[in-house]
Amino acid sequence: MPQFQPYLDPFLSMVRFVNAVAQQAQVNGLVSSAPVVINLDAHADINELPAADFFSLSGYAMHIHNKLPTVVIGVGISTYNDPNNIRHMKLMDLMLSSLLPETRVPIYTNGNINTAVGVMVVADGLVVDPIDRDPQRVFQVMTVRLLPASALPSGN
């Protein structure tokens, strides 16, 4: 069984979670093309972003107290050529309803994506930041805090 990676695995599990919501957005007809999930912490230049709607993760941070990690991460939605922000608001509704407090997020190890090794729970205090925009793109992030609902494996 692959070794649990205490920093990487919660992040990759959030990528998987957001990707599942993005896929649901496509099934619901909220996005017309295959949805993309982008790690914004890996993109320093806004010109690198696709000329399309996308989902994102950013600002990944972790606090460990008594060997239990608390994860804080920004989950974002960006729509392209959405003048009245209606598509954006529908996508934000879908993501927000998927990340309400007490939502359980399975944690997987990188090498074993089919068996959860633990669960984290969305904590109270989710924050939705104001919309930011440029002439063609709307962008908004919600900051989510996840607490361990079960003991996660040791990274040792």
PLY file of the C-alpha trace (Angstrom):
ply
format ascii 1.0
element vertex 156
property float x
property float y
property float z
element edge 155
property int vertex1
property int vertex2
end_header
0.00 0.00 0.00
1.41 3.44 -0.88
2.66 5.53 2.02
0.41 8.38 3.13
1.89 11.77 2.28
0.51 14.20 4.89
0.92 17.35 2.76
0.37 16.07 -0.78
-2.49 13.63 -0.26
-5.03 16.10 1.25
-4.27 18.50 -1.64
-4.69 15.82 -4.32
-7.88 14.69 -2.58
-9.24 18.24 -2.87
-8.30 18.26 -6.57
-10.29 15.05 -6.95
-13.24 16.51 -4.98
-13.34 19.75 -7.02
-12.97 17.77 -10.25
-16.04 15.69 -9.29
-18.05 18.90 -8.76
-16.74 20.25 -12.08
-17.88 17.06 -13.82
-21.31 17.49 -12.21
-21.41 21.03 -13.61
-20.95 19.58 -17.09
-23.64 16.93 -16.50
-25.98 19.72 -15.32
-25.27 21.73 -18.49
-23.59 24.59 -16.62
-20.39 24.35 -18.69
-20.28 23.46 -22.36
-16.80 21.97 -22.57
-14.92 19.51 -20.39
-14.26 21.35 -17.13
-10.69 22.09 -16.10
-9.34 22.27 -12.55
-6.24 24.46 -12.22
-3.77 24.82 -9.36
-3.46 28.62 -9.39
-0.45 28.46 -7.08
1.41 27.01 -10.09
0.45 29.93 -12.40
2.13 33.28 -11.89
0.87 34.83 -15.12
-2.84 35.41 -15.74
-2.14 35.18 -19.48
-1.40 31.46 -18.98
-5.02 30.80 -18.03
-7.37 29.26 -20.59
-9.87 31.41 -22.48
-12.65 29.31 -20.95
-14.45 28.68 -17.67
-12.41 26.81 -15.07
-12.36 25.65 -11.46
-9.32 26.31 -9.31
-7.48 25.62 -6.09
-5.15 28.15 -4.48
-3.57 29.26 -1.23
-3.13 25.73 0.12
-2.05 25.82 3.75
-1.92 23.39 6.63
-1.78 23.68 10.40
-0.90 20.62 12.47
-1.87 20.52 16.13
-1.59 17.36 18.25
-0.60 15.47 15.08
-3.93 16.35 13.42
-3.87 18.50 10.27
-6.21 21.36 9.55
-6.24 22.24 5.85
-7.13 25.68 4.48
-7.58 26.05 0.74
-9.17 28.44 -1.72
-11.64 26.90 -4.15
-12.36 29.17 -7.07
-14.60 29.57 -10.07
-13.71 31.63 -13.11
-16.05 32.20 -16.03
-15.05 33.65 -19.37
-17.29 35.94 -21.44
-20.09 35.85 -18.87
-21.29 39.50 -18.97
-24.08 39.21 -16.40
-22.28 36.65 -14.20
-25.26 34.27 -14.33
-23.18 31.24 -15.33
-20.66 32.21 -12.66
-23.33 32.43 -9.96
-24.78 29.04 -10.95
-21.33 27.46 -10.75
-20.66 29.14 -7.40
-24.00 27.81 -6.11
-23.03 24.29 -7.15
-19.58 24.51 -5.55
-20.85 26.23 -2.39
-23.59 23.63 -1.89
-20.91 20.93 -2.29
-18.70 22.51 0.40
-21.15 23.49 3.12
-20.02 22.90 6.72
-20.03 19.25 7.76
-19.44 18.04 4.18
-17.16 15.01 4.30
-14.18 14.93 1.92
-12.48 11.54 1.55
-8.68 11.56 1.71
-6.85 9.23 -0.69
-3.20 8.34 -1.02
-1.61 9.35 -4.30
-0.97 5.77 -5.35
-4.33 4.34 -4.30
-7.15 6.51 -5.57
-9.87 3.93 -5.00
-9.65 3.51 -1.22
-10.01 6.42 1.18
-7.51 6.43 4.04
-9.39 9.02 6.06
-11.97 11.78 5.98
-11.80 15.52 6.49
-14.87 17.62 7.24
-15.59 21.16 6.08
-15.58 23.38 9.17
-17.84 26.32 9.96
-16.47 29.65 8.81
-16.38 29.16 5.04
-15.71 32.55 3.45
-16.77 33.59 -0.06
-14.58 36.45 -1.27
-15.93 39.27 -3.44
-15.90 38.88 -7.21
-12.85 40.07 -9.09
-12.98 40.64 -12.82
-11.28 41.90 -15.90
-13.04 42.74 -19.18
-13.49 39.06 -20.14
-13.14 37.02 -16.95
-14.98 36.83 -13.62
-13.13 35.21 -10.74
-14.22 34.35 -7.20
-12.75 32.20 -4.43
-14.22 30.62 -1.34
-11.84 29.79 1.49
-12.54 26.40 3.01
-11.17 24.96 6.24
-11.14 21.17 6.62
-10.71 19.32 9.91
-9.88 15.62 10.31
-13.03 13.58 11.00
-10.96 10.45 11.43
-7.34 9.88 12.22
-5.22 10.13 9.10
-2.33 7.73 8.63
1.11 8.75 9.77
3.48 10.00 7.08
6.24 7.86 8.63
0 1
1 2
2 3
3 4
4 5
5 6
6 7
7 8
8 9
9 10
10 11
11 12
12 13
13 14
14 15
15 16
16 17
17 18
18 19
19 20
20 21
21 22
22 23
23 24
24 25
25 26
26 27
27 28
28 29
29 30
30 31
31 32
32 33
33 34
34 35
35 36
36 37
37 38
38 39
39 40
40 41
41 42
42 43
43 44
44 45
45 46
46 47
47 48
48 49
49 50
50 51
51 52
52 53
53 54
54 55
55 56
56 57
57 58
58 59
59 60
60 61
61 62
62 63
63 64
64 65
65 66
66 67
67 68
68 69
69 70
70 71
71 72
72 73
73 74
74 75
75 76
76 77
77 78
78 79
79 80
80 81
81 82
82 83
83 84
84 85
85 86
86 87
87 88
88 89
89 90
90 91
91 92
92 93
93 94
94 95
95 96
96 97
97 98
98 99
99 100
100 101
101 102
102 103
103 104
104 105
105 106
106 107
107 108
108 109
109 110
110 111
111 112
112 113
113 114
114 115
115 116
116 117
117 118
118 119
119 120
120 121
121 122
122 123
123 124
124 125
125 126
126 127
127 128
128 129
129 130
130 131
131 132
132 133
133 134
134 135
135 136
136 137
137 138
138 139
139 140
140 141
141 142
142 143
143 144
144 145
145 146
146 147
147 148
148 149
149 150
150 151
151 152
152 153
153 154
154 155
